Amino acid sequence: MIQLDKTKKARKKLEETFPDIEELRHAVAHRGENEAHTEIHDPTGYGLAGFREPDRFSIHHKGKLRGLDITEASLVLITAIVDEFLSAFELAAVQLEQQGHLE
């Protein structure tokens, strides 16, 4: 029911378009770990995260500064990738709706 080829294609496009996305997710999700071990994650020793430059979020993780542009253009790209990913579930949604599981 789920079109796995579409999910894989969307995931690949996400990683190609936003190469730091997985490391950013780890850094944000485990920020306490990063701050507790700045010697591993942040060579500056400060453990700072946020907007060092306009329209760009950045954070250190595993010794490297990772970043993501927060712009209209990046929003358009992320939206297209998410739409592509979600399209993999359309057939499953139709079947579930026919079975009365979706309202």
Secondary structure, 3 states (H helix, E strand, C coil): CCCHHHHHHHHHHHHHHCCCHHHHHHHHHCHHHHHHCHHHHCCCCCCCEEEEECCEEEEEECCEEEEEECCHHHHHHHHHHHHHHHHHHHHHHHHHHHCCCCC
